[in-house]
Amino acid sequence: MDMMKKIPVREQDPAVRATNFEEVCLGYNKEEAEAEASRCLNCKNPMCVTGCPVEIDIPGFIAQVKAGDVKGAAAVIGKSSTLPAVCGRVCPQETQCEGKCIRGIKGEAVSIGKLERYVADSARELGVKPEKASVKNGRKVAVIGSGPSGLACASDLAKLGYDVTIFEALHKAGGVLSYGIPEFRLPKEKVVDKEIDNVKSLGVKIETDVIIGRSVSIDDLMDKEGFDAVYIGSGAGLPKFMHIPGEQAMGVFSANEYLTRSNLMHAYKDDSRTPIYHAKKAVVVGGGNVAMDSARTARRLGAEVHVVYRRSESELPARAEEVHHAKEEGIIFDLLNNPVEVLTDENGWVRGCRCIKMKLGEPDASGRRRPEPIEGSEFDIDCDAVIMALGTSPNPLISTTTEGLDVSRKGGIITDETNEMTTRKGVFAGGDAVTGAATVILAMGAGRKAAKGIDEYIKSL
């Protein structure tokens, strides 16, 4: 065994998986996990922990894996994370924990994410459940949104003895885990539903089909229903568009709609009652993980898929693993290009996407080189669908129906960075509702920070 290299992870063959929605990565078995765990140096000053937004004791759980103690490893992870099977699959480990791994300086970093997934999946098969609070404290907290941020906040509060109720606008809990991330990356029944069941096992109640700001207000929750504090973890579900000619044509979709139809409503299944457009040739605009998810979904629905992104490959914000998988599945990357018009036929349907070639100029505020159009370089891509995966911003419903909440120029709720309290006393917020679209693990980190802030606030009353 070469200690400088990761144990390879088994995956579906690209030609096969591009035709189905089964999970791409098959994960480690016991022997593979223990071999990979043996690569951990068990550093005295573990930088991997500093790279984890929820501060999991990574060397601690890996040591348990190495010793063959899955339950012990699950207990270590459970002190910091409510959703290990999710995070082990979708976290950008390469820029977080694995990016800090000392092993990675001269070789390949330890596969921390794949080991976390192994522990979570194995613990689930063994029926391991998180430990409930021994005593309730009689105080009530409302959590708005059942995505990763809300689930993390609710779990930590329940472990501290709080009576927690999550209010979810959709008919199914999970937030972006249920509607945004495809089945082939994050299985819903096997993983998401089981992780949510673990949260419920702590005593957390989840009420679906409740739209805060319409069904009930935050004022009602606090003044009439007796909640001592409220956490807003409603995510960022408002899609962005380019505002170019033809963008309102039939056959143009936001990635939100397209993925929600497929993931939450199971439109990819033959027996689904929810329709989804099966394009022959689709253009996906954007370069993030949502763009990769949209492109790979369209590919599985039978389309030839082109990803159009205005910067080069080194600037792609998507995880390297997702880009690699997309390329393996036959998705075409048209980089350093940007749409300027959606072309339509006489009936108002998409018939193509007019793009202009780009070059990289001086760095902009993000530190990346600014893309600039090359005059006279326009060209057309024939297609019958365009999917806009340009990011999302927080839905303004809660902030516009609640007195005392200040928001940023981009629509995010403004909070105190130390405890996530908003400008309204007793109301906290975190995750994408504050920052705009980010990662699952960053949202969880915000939820955990808010839970601590809520606990300190209620104890001070």
N, C-alpha and C positions, 0 to 999 in steps of 0.2 A: 504493500500500500504506500503510495506517494503522499506523505503528510502535507505537502505543499499544495495539493490539488483537492478540490471538493469531490465527494462521492457523487457521481452523476445521478440525476433524478429521472426516473422513467416517465416518458410522455407518450401520448397517442401519436401515431404516424401522421405527419402533416396532411398527406393526401386523403387520409381517412377522416381526420377530425374536421377538415374544412367542409365536410358534408353532414356533420352532426353537431348537436349541442351538448354532448357529454364533456365532462371535465378534461381539459388538455393535460394537465400535470397529474400524474398518478401517485406522487408522493413516495416517501421512504417506507420500507418495511423495517422490522425490528433490527435485523442485522445491519442494514444500511445506516439506520439512524445511530446505532451505537458506534459504528465505525466513524461516522462523521463527527459525533460528539467527542470521540477520542482525539480529534484534531485541536480542540479548544485548549489553549494554554493556561486557562484559569488565572488570568492576570490579577495581580494584587490591586492594581488601579485600572479596573475594567472600563476602557473608553466606550465599549459597545453600549454600556448602560447609559452613559451621557448622551448617546445618539438616539436613545429610545424616548419618544415623547411621553410615554407612560411609565418609564423608568423600571422596566422589568429587571429582576435580578437574573441576567442572562447566564453568567457563569454558574450560578446556583442551579438553575433548571437543567442546564446542559450536563452538569455533574451527575444529576439524578438520572438523566437519559443514559449516560455512559455506564452507570451502575445497574441499569435495567429496571429502574423504579419509576414507572410512568405516573403512578398516583402521586409520588413525591414531587415529580417534575410539575405536574398539574397544580399541585398545592402552591408551589413557588410562583408560577405564572399567575395563579388566581388571586394573589395578593395585590396585583397591579393591573390585570387585564380581565375584562369581562368577555371579550370576543376573540380568544386565541385562534380558533379555527378560521375566523375571518381574516385576522391580521396576518396569520401565517401564509395566507394566499394572496392578499392584495396590497400589503404594505410595501412601500418603496425601500426595502431593506438596504439596497445597494447605496443609497444616499444617507441612510440613518445608521442603524446598529452595525450592519456589515461594512458600511463605509468607514467605520471607526476601528474595525477589528485589526489587531496587531498582526495576525496571521496574513492579512492582505497586503502587508508592506512588501514582502519578498515572494509571496505566493498568492493563493486564492483565499479570500476570507472564509471563515466558517459559515456554513449555510444555516444561519440562525433562523431565518423565516421557515425554511423547510422542516427544521427540527421543532419549531413551535407548532407547526401544522401537525406533525407526527404526534406530538404529545396530546394536542387537543383532540385529534381524531381517535387516538387510542383510548384516551380517558372517556370519551363519549361512548365507545364500544363497551367499556368496563362499567358504565353507568355512574361515573363520578359526577357529583353535583357540588356546586359552591356551598360554603358554610353560611348558614343563616345567622342573623343577629340573635343573641340569646334573650335579649330584653328589648321591648319596644319603648320608645321615649314619649309617645303620645302626641308628637308634632307631625303636621302634614305638609308635604311639599308636592307641588304640581310640576310636571315636566312636559313641555310642549315639543312634540316630535319624537318619534321612536327610531330615529337613525342612530348611527354610532355614538354621537355626542350625547343624545338623550339617554341612551341605554347605559353608557358609562356613568353618567351623573346619577341616574336612578339606582344603579347597582351599588355604587359607593354609599349613597345615602341610606339605602335599605340595610346595608351591612352595619351602619351606625345606629340602626334602630328606628329610622323614620318611616312613616306611613306614606308611601310614594305612589302617585297615580300618573301615568303617562297618557297624554291626549294626542292621538294620531289622526291627521286629516283624512288619510286614505283608508280603504277597507282592510288593509293588511299592514301589520307592523314591519319595521325594518328600514324604512326610509330608503336612502340610496342603495342600501344592501339588497333591497327587494326590487326596486324599480330601475336602478341605474346600471348595476354590474351584471354582465351576462352570466347565464347558467354555466357556460363552459369555463368561466373563471371562478365562479362562486356558486356552487349548487344551493338552491333555495331550500328544498325539503331536507336534505342531508345535513346541511351546515347552518344556514341562516335561521331556519325555524328552530333548530335544536339549541342554538346559542340564545335565542329569545326565550325559549322554554327555561333555560338556566336562570335568566334574569327573573322570570316569573316565579321560579322556585324560591327566590329570596323574599317573596311576598309582594313584589311590585305588581300593581294592577295596570292593565293597558286598555284604554277605551278608544276604539277606532271610530271613524266617521264623525269626528268632532273637529270642526274648523274653528280654531281660536281666532276671534275677530268677526266671526259670523254666527256659529252655533252658540258660543259663549265668549265673554270678554275676560281679559285678565282681571279687570275690576271685579267681575262676578266671582271669579275663583277666590280672590282674596277677601272680598267684603261679604259675600253671601255663602260661600262654600267652605270658609274657614281654613284655607291654605295659608301657612305662615310665610311661605316663599314660593316663588315661581322661577323655573329655569326655562329659558327660550333656546331650544335646540332645533329650530325649524328648518335649518339647512338653507341652501341656495337653489331654489327651483325655478327661477325666472330666466329663460334662455335668452342669449344674445344673438343678434343678427347683424349682417353687414350693411343693410340698407342700400343695396345695389339694385339696378333695374332688373325686373323679372323675378325678384325674390318672393313675390306673393303667388307665383305660378303653382299650379297643381303638380305635385311631384317634388316640391321642396319641403323638407321636414327639419324641425329642430331635432337635435340628437335626443333631447329629453322625451319628446313624443315617440320617436322611433324606438328608443330603448325601453320606454315604459310599456309600449304595446307588446314588445317581445318578452321582456323580463317579468313584469308584474302580471300582465294579462295572458302570457303564454301564447302569443299570436303565432309563434313559429310552429306550434303543434297543429296537426291536421284537424283535430276535433275542437280547436279553440273557436269561440264565438266572436272574438275580436279580430278584425281584419288587419293585415299589414301588407304594404306594397312590396311585391317581389320584382325588383328592378332587374333589367337585363344588364345595364351598365350604370354604376352609381359613382358619383363624385362625393367624397367626404372632405369637408373643408375644416382644417384644424390639425394640430399635431400632438394633442395631449392624450391622456389615457381614454377619455371619452370618445375621441376620434378613433382610436384603435378599436375600442369596443364596438362602435358603430360600423366601422369598416369590416371587422371580422364577423359581425352579425349579418351584414348585407352579403358577404361572401358565402356564408352558410345558407342563405336564402336564395342562392343561385346567381348572384351578380358578379360580373367583372368589376373590380373596385379600384378606383384611383384615389389616393390620399393627396390632396393639394394643400401644401403648406408654404408659407411665404419666406421661411428661413431655410437653412441647410440642415442636414441630418444631425450635426453636432448640437444644434439648438433645439431639437425636438424635445418638448417637455415630457413626453410619455416615457414610461419605464423602458429601459433597454430590453428587458425580457419581452414586453408586449410588442415592441417594434420587431424584434427577432421572430417572434411567433407569427406576426402578421406577414412578414416577408416569406416565411416558410409556407404559409398558406396561400401564397400567390397574389397578395395584394401589391399593387403598383404604387410607388411613391413618386409623385411629381413635385419635387422640392424646388425651392426658390421660384415659386409661382404663386399668383394671387388672383382669385376671381374678381372680375369687374362687371360681369353681367350674366344673368341666367337667361338663356335663349329659349324661346317658346314656339310652339307650332300654332296653327290657326285656331286650335281649340283651347289654347291656354295651358297646354301641358309642356313640361320640360322636354326640350330636344337637345340641349347642350349647355355647356358652361364655358363662357369666354374668359380666358385668363391672360394675365400679363406677366412676363418674366421679371424677376427681381434680382437685385444685387445687394450685398451687405455693405452698408456705409459705416459711419461712426457709431459707437455704443450709445444706447438710449438710457433712460432712467433705470431700466432693469439691469443694466450692465451688459446686455447683449447688443451685438451690432444691429443697427437699425436697417430693416429691409427697405430698399428704394426701387421704384419701378423703372424698368428700362424702356424708354420711349420708343414706340413703334414696334414692340415685340409681341403684340397680342396674338393669341392663337385659340382655337376652339377644341374642346373635348366633347365628342358626341356622348350623350348620356340621356337616360330617362328618369333619373332621380338625383337630387342634390341634398345632402344631409349636412346641416350647419352645426358643427361641434366646436363652437367658439367660446365656450365657458358659460357660466350662469352667475346671476347676482341674487341677493336675498329678495324674497317676495315681500313687498311693502305692506301687506295686509296687517300684520301684527303691529308694526311700528306706527301705522296711520290710524289704528283704532285703539291705541293705548296712550293715555296721557303721560307725559313726563319722560318718554323715551327719546333720547337724542340719537340721530343717525349720521353717518359719515357722508361725504359727497357721493360715494359709490353705493350708498344704501345700506351699509352694514351698521348694526346696532353698536353704539359706542359703549365700551365697558372699561372698568378699572382693571388694568392688566394684572394686578396682584391677586384679585379674588373673583373677577368676572362679573362684579355687580354693575348694573346699568346706572343711568342717571336717575332712575326711579328706585326708591328704597324698597328692598325686599325682592326686587326683580333682577335676575341674573341672566346672562346670555353667553353663548359660546359656539365654537365651531363655525360652519359656513355662514350662519346667520350674522356673524360678526366680521369674518375675514373675507367672505366670498368663497367660491369653490376652492377646496383644498383636498387634503387626503383624509382617509378614514381615521388613521392613527392620530393625526393632529386634532381632529374633531374629538376623539376620545380623550386626548390629553386635556383639552379645554373643558370637557365635561367633568373630568376628575378634579381639575383645579376649582371649578365652580362648586362641586359638592363640598369640598373643604371650606370654601368661602361661605356657602349656605349654612354649614354646620356652625361655623364661628359666628355668623350673623344671628342665627336663631338662639344660640346660647347666650348672646349678649342682650337679648330682649328682656 
